[in-house]
Amino acid sequence: MKFDLEQARKYKKITQKELANLLGVSEATYISWEKNPDNVRVGYAKQIASILGISYDVIFFGNELQFNLN
C-alpha cells in the first residue's frame, strides 16, 4: 500500500491542525507541506512518520507499506 502525506494523515484520522500542533508548526506551514512534501525538512519528516506510525520511506519516497501478517 502506498501513502502520500495527506493520505497517511487521513488514514490515521488526524486533522491538519492537530498534526501541525503536534509538530509545533503553523497550520499554514503544514498545509504547504502536504502540497509540496519536498519542502519538509528531514527532522520534521521523521516526526511526522513517528506520529502517524507509518514509515518515513512510505510517506515521503513512495515505497510500499509492508504488512507482516505472521
Secondary structure, DSSP 8 states (H G I E B T S, - for coil): ----HHHHHHHTT--HHHHHHHHTS-HHHHHHHHH-GGGS-HHHHHHHHHHHTS-HHHHHH---------
